[in-house]
Amino acid sequence: GIIFTGGAMRLNDMTDEIKKHINFASDCFKHNNKILAICWGLQVCSTAAGGKVSPGKNGAHIGIATEVEINEEGKKNPIYKNKRLKFNTPAFNFDEVVSLPKGSTLLASNPINKVMGLNFKSGLSNIWGIQYHPEITYSKMVSLIHFRKERLLDKKAFSDDEEIDAHVKIIEDENKLSDKDSRMEELKNWLDFINEN
């Protein structure tokens, strides 16, 4: 299996480095791979497979995505085996997949991004894509917010420090309720998937 992980780049900047990511994904699709594409990874793999990514029309996920809802197709897909049908999760993204690769199945959405869970095949590869981070703790997301604070204020993601502090408190409160095993169910399911004969 191959995991395409998250990153801080913006796909539509289309730098040489970003093009290398897309070309690498295209090369991977030529082989019989089981791919887990997380956040930036979903955006790269979707683009490599003919989809399109744009800045989020309904805002951004900054440390947390709330009210992610698994749809009828998602209920049947093994990525969401044993997952609650509606959940909150760590997430950090300003962009979203707006045009699906050919033959894609939408699995989950939330009020910010229509595409939160996606399954598609490209070439010989089977791609499971998620626009969030089950592998990252909420504590790490809070650290990222503090690290990126000046950039977030410059981008007008928050109006001032007080608004950031209030948002961080929401994440910290969610962290107290969060169950690690439930949060990471997608990772377990993908590991089970790559171990199938």
C-alpha positions as CSV (number, residue, x, y, z in Angstrom):
1,G,0.0,0.0,0.0
2,I,0.9,3.7,-0.4
3,I,-0.1,6.6,1.7
4,F,-0.2,10.1,0.3
5,T,-0.1,12.3,3.4
6,G,-1.0,15.9,4.2
7,G,1.0,19.0,3.4
8,A,1.0,22.8,3.6
9,M,1.1,23.6,-0.1
10,R,-1.9,24.9,-2.2
11,L,-2.5,22.8,-5.2
12,N,-3.5,25.6,-7.5
13,D,-0.2,27.3,-7.0
14,M,1.0,24.5,-9.4
15,T,4.7,24.9,-8.6
16,D,7.3,22.5,-10.1
17,E,7.3,20.7,-6.7
18,I,3.5,20.3,-6.8
19,K,3.7,19.0,-10.4
20,K,6.2,16.4,-9.2
21,H,3.6,15.2,-6.6
22,I,0.9,14.9,-9.3
23,N,3.3,13.1,-11.7
24,F,4.3,10.7,-9.0
25,A,0.7,9.9,-8.2
26,S,0.1,9.2,-11.9
27,D,3.1,6.9,-12.0
28,C,1.7,5.0,-8.9
29,F,-1.6,4.5,-10.7
30,K,0.1,2.4,-13.3
31,H,0.6,-0.3,-10.7
32,N,-1.7,-2.5,-8.7
33,N,-1.6,-0.3,-5.6
34,K,-4.0,0.2,-2.7
35,I,-3.6,3.9,-1.9
36,L,-4.8,5.9,1.2
37,A,-4.9,9.6,0.2
38,I,-5.1,12.0,3.2
39,C,-6.0,15.7,2.8
40,W,-3.3,17.1,0.5
41,G,-2.9,13.5,-0.7
42,L,-6.6,13.4,-1.7
43,Q,-6.2,16.6,-3.6
44,V,-3.1,15.4,-5.4
45,C,-4.5,12.0,-6.3
46,S,-7.8,13.5,-7.4
47,T,-6.0,15.9,-9.7
48,A,-3.7,13.2,-11.1
49,A,-6.9,11.1,-11.9
50,G,-8.6,14.0,-13.8
51,G,-10.4,15.8,-10.9
52,K,-10.2,19.4,-10.0
53,V,-9.3,21.2,-6.7
54,S,-10.2,24.8,-5.8
55,P,-10.2,27.0,-2.7
56,G,-13.0,26.0,-0.4
57,K,-16.2,27.9,-1.1
58,N,-17.6,27.5,2.4
59,G,-14.5,28.3,4.3
60,A,-11.7,26.2,5.8
61,H,-11.1,23.4,8.3
62,I,-8.7,24.8,10.9
63,G,-7.7,22.1,13.3
64,I,-11.1,20.4,13.2
65,A,-13.9,19.3,10.8
66,T,-17.3,18.9,12.4
67,E,-20.4,17.1,11.4
68,V,-18.8,14.8,8.8
69,E,-21.6,12.6,7.6
70,I,-21.2,9.2,5.9
71,N,-23.7,8.8,3.1
72,E,-25.4,5.7,1.8
73,E,-22.4,4.7,-0.4
74,G,-20.1,5.4,2.5
75,K,-22.0,3.0,4.7
76,K,-21.2,0.2,2.2
77,N,-17.5,1.1,1.8
78,P,-15.0,-0.7,3.9
79,I,-13.1,2.5,4.8
80,Y,-16.0,3.4,7.2
81,K,-16.5,-0.1,8.7
82,N,-17.5,0.4,12.4
83,K,-17.3,4.2,12.0
84,R,-20.0,6.4,13.6
85,L,-22.2,7.8,10.8
86,K,-21.7,11.4,11.9
87,F,-18.4,12.5,13.5
88,N,-15.9,15.2,14.2
89,T,-12.2,14.8,13.3
90,P,-8.9,16.6,13.1
91,A,-8.6,18.5,9.8
92,F,-6.6,21.4,8.3
93,N,-7.4,22.5,4.7
94,F,-8.2,25.6,2.8
95,D,-8.9,23.8,-0.6
96,E,-11.3,21.1,-1.6
97,V,-12.0,18.7,-4.5
98,V,-14.7,20.3,-6.6
99,S,-14.7,18.0,-9.6
100,L,-14.5,14.3,-9.0
101,P,-12.3,11.9,-11.0
102,K,-14.2,9.8,-13.4
103,G,-15.9,6.8,-11.7
104,S,-15.6,8.2,-8.2
105,T,-17.9,7.4,-5.4
106,L,-18.6,10.1,-2.8
107,L,-18.6,8.6,0.6
108,A,-18.9,11.5,3.1
109,S,-19.5,15.2,3.3
110,N,-19.8,18.0,5.9
111,P,-21.0,21.6,5.8
112,I,-17.6,22.9,4.7
113,N,-16.5,20.4,2.1
114,K,-18.8,18.3,0.0
115,V,-15.9,15.8,-0.6
116,M,-14.8,14.5,2.8
117,G,-14.6,10.8,1.8
118,L,-14.0,9.5,-1.7
119,N,-13.2,6.2,-3.4
120,F,-12.1,5.9,-7.0
121,K,-9.9,3.7,-9.2
122,S,-7.4,5.1,-11.6
123,G,-5.2,2.9,-13.8
124,L,-4.6,-0.2,-11.7
125,S,-4.9,1.5,-8.3
126,N,-7.7,1.7,-5.8
127,I,-7.7,5.0,-4.0
128,W,-9.4,5.7,-0.7
129,G,-9.4,9.5,-0.1
130,I,-10.3,11.5,3.0
131,Q,-10.2,15.3,3.5
132,Y,-9.2,15.1,7.1
133,H,-6.6,13.7,9.5
134,P,-7.5,10.7,11.6
135,E,-3.7,10.1,12.1
136,I,-3.1,13.4,13.8
137,T,-4.1,14.3,17.4
138,Y,-6.2,17.3,18.3
139,S,-3.2,18.4,20.5
140,K,-1.0,18.5,17.4
141,M,-3.7,20.5,15.5
142,V,-3.7,23.1,18.4
143,S,0.1,23.3,18.1
144,L,-0.2,23.9,14.4
145,I,-2.7,26.7,14.9
146,H,-0.3,28.4,17.3
147,F,2.6,27.9,15.0
148,R,0.7,29.3,12.0
149,K,-1.1,32.0,14.0
150,E,0.4,35.0,12.1
151,R,-0.3,33.4,8.8
152,L,-3.9,32.7,9.8
153,L,-4.4,36.3,10.9
154,D,-2.9,37.6,7.7
155,K,-5.2,35.4,5.7
156,K,-8.2,36.7,7.7
157,A,-9.0,33.2,8.9
158,F,-9.4,34.8,12.3
159,S,-9.9,38.4,13.2
160,D,-7.8,38.5,16.3
161,D,-6.1,36.4,19.1
162,E,-9.3,36.2,21.1
163,E,-11.0,34.5,18.1
164,I,-8.2,32.0,17.8
165,D,-8.3,31.3,21.5
166,A,-12.1,30.6,21.3
167,H,-11.5,28.3,18.4
168,V,-8.7,26.4,20.2
169,K,-11.0,25.9,23.1
170,I,-13.6,24.2,20.9
171,I,-10.9,21.8,19.7
172,E,-9.7,21.2,23.2
173,D,-13.2,20.5,24.4
174,E,-13.6,18.0,21.5
175,N,-10.4,16.4,22.4
176,K,-11.8,15.6,25.9
177,L,-14.7,13.7,24.2
178,S,-12.7,12.1,21.4
179,D,-12.0,8.4,21.5
180,K,-8.7,7.5,19.8
181,D,-9.8,4.1,18.5
182,S,-12.9,5.5,16.9
183,R,-11.1,8.5,15.5
184,M,-8.5,6.2,13.7
185,E,-11.0,3.6,12.4
186,E,-10.3,4.5,8.8
187,L,-6.6,3.7,9.3
188,K,-7.3,0.3,10.8
189,N,-9.7,-0.4,7.9
190,W,-7.2,0.5,5.3
191,L,-4.5,-1.7,7.0
192,D,-7.0,-4.5,6.9
193,F,-7.7,-3.8,3.3
194,I,-4.0,-3.9,2.2
195,N,-3.5,-7.2,4.1
196,E,-6.3,-8.9,2.2
197,N,-5.2,-11.6,-0.2
